[in-house]
Amino acid sequence: MQKEQTISTLIEEGSSFEGRLSYSGTAKISGHFKGEIFTRDHLIISETASVSAEVEASHVILKGQFEGNIVAHQKVIMVPPANFRGTVTTPSLKIEEGVVFEGASYVPKA
């Protein structure tokens, strides 16, 4: 099991952000986000988050509400109570029991 990532970017519960987010390190979204997210690193969407976005990242952990598209170059993990609506493209996708998944998933050829 890998150690907990240090959070470098945080959108806390109760806050709202609209626009384009680009960062290095690990971002955790617990509030509302609408727009685009780009990173070569990690994105955590917590249980309290509501995100409507186009996402490109290395690793994505989804626990909250998400609508849009995710392109993850390494992996995506969806954990209850996640609710996903959209398209996910990644070489490794894990959807745990209890997650609501409405959409499509694509695994690119190596």
URDA-V237294 format. One record per pair of residues at least 12 apart in sequence whose C-alpha atoms are under 6 Angstrom apart, sorted by the first residue. I is the first residue (numbers start at 1). J is the second residue. D is the distance in Angstrom with one decimal. If there is no record, write none. Layout:
[[I,J,D] [I,J,D]]
//
This chain:
[[7,26,5.0] [7,27,5.7] [8,25,5.7] [8,26,5.4] [8,27,5.9] [9,27,4.4] [10,27,5.7] [10,28,5.0] [10,29,5.9] [11,29,4.8] [11,30,5.8] [11,31,5.8] [12,30,4.9] [12,31,5.2] [13,30,4.6] [13,31,4.1] [14,31,5.5] [15,31,5.2] [16,31,5.9] [16,32,4.6] [16,33,5.9] [17,33,4.9] [18,33,5.7] [18,34,4.7] [18,35,5.7] [19,35,4.7] [20,35,5.6] [20,36,4.7] [20,37,6.0] [21,37,4.7] [22,37,5.9] [22,38,4.8] [22,39,5.8] [23,39,5.6] [25,41,5.5] [26,42,4.6] [26,43,5.8] [27,43,5.0] [28,44,4.6] [28,45,5.9] [29,45,5.0] [30,46,5.2] [30,48,5.3] [30,49,4.3] [31,49,4.7] [32,49,5.8] [32,50,4.8] [32,51,5.8] [33,51,4.8] [34,51,5.9] [34,52,4.8] [34,53,5.5] [35,53,4.8] [36,53,5.2] [36,54,4.9] [36,55,5.9] [37,55,4.8] [38,56,4.9] [38,57,6.0] [39,57,4.9] [40,57,5.2] [40,58,5.3] [41,57,5.8] [41,58,5.0] [42,58,5.9] [42,59,4.8] [42,60,5.9] [43,60,4.8] [44,60,5.9] [44,61,4.8] [45,62,4.9] [45,63,5.8] [45,64,5.9] [46,63,5.0] [46,64,5.2] [47,63,4.8] [47,64,4.1] [48,64,5.9] [49,64,5.1] [50,65,4.7] [51,66,4.8] [52,66,5.8] [52,67,4.7] [52,68,5.7] [53,68,5.1] [54,68,5.7] [54,69,5.0] [55,70,4.7] [56,71,4.8] [56,72,5.8] [57,72,4.9] [58,72,4.9] [58,73,4.6] [58,74,5.1] [59,72,5.9] [59,74,5.6] [59,75,5.1] [59,76,5.9] [60,76,4.8] [61,76,5.9] [61,77,4.9] [61,78,6.0] [62,78,4.7] [63,79,5.1] [63,80,5.8] [63,81,5.8] [63,82,4.3] [64,82,4.5] [65,82,5.8] [65,83,4.8] [66,84,5.0] [67,85,4.7] [67,86,5.7] [68,86,4.8] [69,86,5.4] [69,87,4.8] [69,88,5.8] [70,88,4.7] [71,88,5.9] [71,89,4.8] [72,90,5.0] [73,90,5.9] [75,90,5.8] [75,92,4.6] [75,93,5.8] [76,93,5.0] [77,94,4.8] [78,95,4.8] [79,96,5.4] [80,98,5.4] [80,99,4.9] [81,99,5.9] [82,99,5.2] [83,100,4.7] [84,101,4.9] [85,102,4.7] [85,103,5.6] [86,103,4.8] [87,103,5.6] [87,104,4.8] [87,105,5.7] [88,105,4.8] [89,105,5.8] [89,106,4.7] [89,107,5.9] [90,107,5.4] [91,107,5.0]]
//
